[in-house]
């Protein structure tokens, strides 16, 4: 009997998008799947849409989040705890699977049964509907890249052995953002982990980029809240893995945040992030002082100019 694949989809007020993602699951050439949709408290017509699919196909399952915290990560973990599949994929409700996706991934997994997870390329869909392949470059260390904010794939690109991702305890439900890099960093730090990045394969999923307009201030606040938890958590993982020197790679996240998002938040909390980074040895004391002075000087003038961005970047580069 063919292995079962669990597809787990968190949903919050995305009724207008659900038909597309659920249809993409139903179109799969590989048919031995279950699709678990976990509702995060939707107030739109999401439940009705899902129930219509369940009536026609009992491979769809519907769960509601009844415990805190709210968010996609907790919903994914709820779905993961109920998953019966040997393998699993995590989708967002605006992602799509191409019709050969499950069959292709299952073939690779069967060819490399000793691995814990596999990574596959995706297509990026823009607002105008055009799609382009997002290639995954070959790297000596994907761990180093993820630690330095070079994220080469999205959530749906990973095909997990369910037993392995359950051994990781799933996603961190306390992070409003950065859930995806965090779980991949945690997975890659697992002793004796084996994973395979399928760089040369055709994209088998679609990430619908910027499909909906996001509030920049709300995003920046969630990003900051996540970094305040993410940096010490990952730094501790690296300490436990005897990879002390890798902590400094996390400056890539600081660079992105301070250049592109920090002006949406108060100075006090931004300085708190720098202090946390220093206490966790992401920044050396001299770098910490230089970054504080650079940030305080340029933050007087509102959103950063190109000159300010270059100065901040220089403060975070050896």
N, C-alpha and C positions, 0 to 999 in steps of 0.2 A: 504494500500500500504506500502511496506517495506521502511524503512528509507534509505536515500541515503548516501553513504560514499564517501568522497572526498579523493583521494590519490594524494599527492603533491610531485613532484620530481624535485629538481634543477639539472641541468646538465651543465657540462663544459668539452668538448672534451672527452666524455666517450662513443663514438659511439660503441666501441668494447665491452662495457658492457651492453648497453641499451637493447639488445634483451633479455638477461636473466631476468632483472628486469621487463620489460614489459610483458614478457611471464608469469612471476610469478603472475602478477596481473590478466592476462587473465585466468589463471588456477583456479581462486577462485570459490568455491562452491556457495558463496553468489554473486549474479550477479548485484545487484543494486548499481553500483559504477561509478564514473567518475575518470579518471586519468589525472591530469594536469601536464604536463612537462614544466618547465620554463627554457629556455635556457639562459645561462649566457655569451653569446658571443662566442659560440663554432666555431672553424675554421675547424673542421673535418667533417665527414659525418653524424653527429648527426641528423640534420634536415631531411635528406633523410630517415634515419632509422625510425624516428618518423612519418613522413608523410606516410610511407608504412603501419604502424599500423593504422593510422587514416582512410586510404582508406578502410580498412577491418572492422573497428570497430569504430563507432562514439563516443564511450565512452571515447576515448583518445582525449585530447585537447593539443594544442601546443601554448605556449606563448613565447615571447622574452622579455628579460629585456631591456628596452630602457632608463632607468634612473639610475643614480648612487645612492649608491655605488655598486660596483661589489661584488659578493659573494653569497654563498648559502642562507644566512639568508634573504637578500633582495629578492632573487628569491622565497623563501618560502612564504614571505609576499605577493608578487605579486600573487602567486597561491592562497593563503588564501583569498585575497580580491575578487577573482573570483569564489571561491568555493561555490557550491550550496548545498553541503551535510549537513546533520544534524550532522554528525561526520566526523572527518578527521584523517589521518595518514600522517606523513612526512617521506618519504624515501630518501635515497641518491641513486645515480644511480648505486652503487655497492652493494646495499642491495637486499634481496629477501624476499618474503612472501611465506610461505608454503600454500598449497591449501585450508586448513581449516581455515586460519587466520581470514578473515573477518567474516565468519559465527560464529566462536567461540567468537570473540570480541563483535559482535552484540548481541549474546545471553547473555553475561555477562552484557552489557550495559542495555539491556532490564530488566534484573533481579535487577539492581540497578539504576533506572532512576533518582534518586536524586543526583547522583554523577556528578562531573565536568570532571574527567578524570580517566582512568584506565591504569595500567601498567602490561605488560605481558613479560614473559621470552623469551630469544632468544637463538639461536645456534651461536657459534663462529666457523667460517670456516677458517682454516689455509691455507698456501700456497700450501700444499700437498693435499688439498681437504678434509682432515679429519675435521669432525665437532664434537664439544663437547658442551653440555648444559652450559650456563652461568647462574647459579642459582642466584636468588635475595634473599639475606638473610633477615630474619625477624629482624626488628629494631624498637626500641621505637620511634625514630625520624629520618625519612629519610631527613628531612630538615637539621638536625645537620650533617648528613653524607655528604650531597651535599655541605654544607658550608665548610667542612673539607677535601674536595677532595676525598671523597669516593663515586664514581659515580657507581651506581649499574645497570644502564640500559642506552641504547643508544636511539637515536632519534626515531627509528621505533617502539620501545617497547611501546610507549605511544599512547593510543586511546583517542582522545580529543573530547569533545563536541565542535563543531565549534563555537557556540555562545560564549563559555567561552574563547577559545584561541583568538578569535577576541577581546574580552573585555580586553585581556592582550596586545593588539596591536602587537601580533605575536612576532617574534624573534627580537633581537637587531641587526640591520644591520651594526652597527659600529664595532662590535667585529669580528676580523678575526678568532679567536678561542673561545672556551668556550661558544658558543651560546647555546648549549644544557643544560649544568648545569645552566646557567643564567636564561633561561626561566622556568626551573623547580623550581628553588629557588623562582623566582617571583610568580609562580603559587602557591607554597606551603605557601607563605606569605600572599596570598589573604585572607582577613577575611571571615570566615565561609566556606572556601573551603572544598570540600569533594572529596577524591580520594581513590582508592582501588588498592593495590598491590597484584597481583595474584601469590603469591609465588609458589603454588603447581601445577599450570597448566603446561602442556607440552609446550615447546618452540614453537612459531608459526611464527618466522621470523629468518632470517640468516644475521649475520653481517660478511662480508668477510674480516677478519682481515688481515692487511698488504698485501692486494692483489697487491698493487703497491708500489714501493719504493718511499719514501718521502725524500726530501732534508732536512737533519737535521738542517742545518743553517737557511734555509728558515722557517722551522717549529718553531725554537727557536725565531726568530725575530717576527713571528706572535703571538707566545705565549706571549712574553714580551709586545708587543703592546696591546694585549687583557687584560693582567693583570693590566696594567696602567689605563685602563678604568673600568675593571671589579671590582677591589677592592673598589675604592671609590663609585661606583654605588651600589654595594651590601651593603656596609657599610651604605649608606644613606637609603636604603630600611629597614635595620635592625633598624636604628634610628627611622624611621617613624613607625615601628611596635613595638616600645618599647622593642626591643630585643638587647640592647646594649652589653650585655655580649657575645652574639653569634659572635660578630665581630672577636674575637680572634681565632675562629675556622678556619678562612681564612688563618691562618698560614700554613695549609696543602698544599695550592697552592704554597705558597712561598717555602716550603720545597721541593716540587717536582721540581719547576722551578730551584732553586739554585743548587740542587744536580745534576740534569740531563741535564739542558739546558743552564745555565747562561754563561758558558765558550764560547758559540758561539757569545755572544754579548759583547759590550764594557762596561768597568767598570762604566763609567759615567751614562749610562742608567740603569744599574743594581742598582746602588746606588740611582738613582731617584725612582725606584720601592720601595726600602726600606724606603725612606723618605715619599713616599705616604702612605705606610702601617703604618708608625708611626703616621702621621698626621691624619689618619682615625682610630686610636686606635686599629689597628690589632696587633701592637707591642707597648709595653710600652717603655718609653725612655731608660731604662736600657737594655732592650732586643735589641732595635734598635742599641745602641752603641756596644753591644757585637757582634751582627750579622755583623755590618759594619767592625769591626776589624777582625773578623774571616774570612770574605769574602776577604778583602784586603790582608790578610796574605797569604791565600792559593791560591788566583788567580794569584799570581806571577809565579806559577809553572805549568801552563797549566791545562788540564783536571784534575778534582779532584781525588785524591787517596781515598782509602777506609777510611783512617784516616781523611782526609779532609771532606768527606761526613758525617762521624760520628760527627765531630765537628760542622758542619753546622746544622745537625739534632738536636744536643744537644742545640744549641743556640735558636732553635725554639720550644723547648719542655719545659713545665713547670717543 
